[in-house]
Structure formats: C-alpha cells, structure tokens
Amino acid sequence: FFAIDFVGMAMILAAVVLISVKDLIKERRKKEKGVIE
C-alpha cells in the first residue's frame, strides 16, 4: 500500500508541476510576443 501511495503522490506532484510550468511558458511567450509586436 505504501509503495502505491508513494507512486500515486509522485505522479500527482509531477502532473501539477507540468501544468504550472506550461502556464508559465504560455505567459512568457505572450509577454515576448507583446514586446516584439
């Protein structure tokens, strides 16, 4: 049970990190496009 819980939490944390990183990249791209235009 412990191993399954650990893997599950690790996958959830990884998903949250990926989503937050994608949002940051989108915001940076928008800012860069705005500056260029």
Protein Blocks (a to p, Z undefined) as FASTA:
>chain_A
ZZmmmmmmmmmmmmmmmmmmmmmmmmmmmmmmmmmZZ
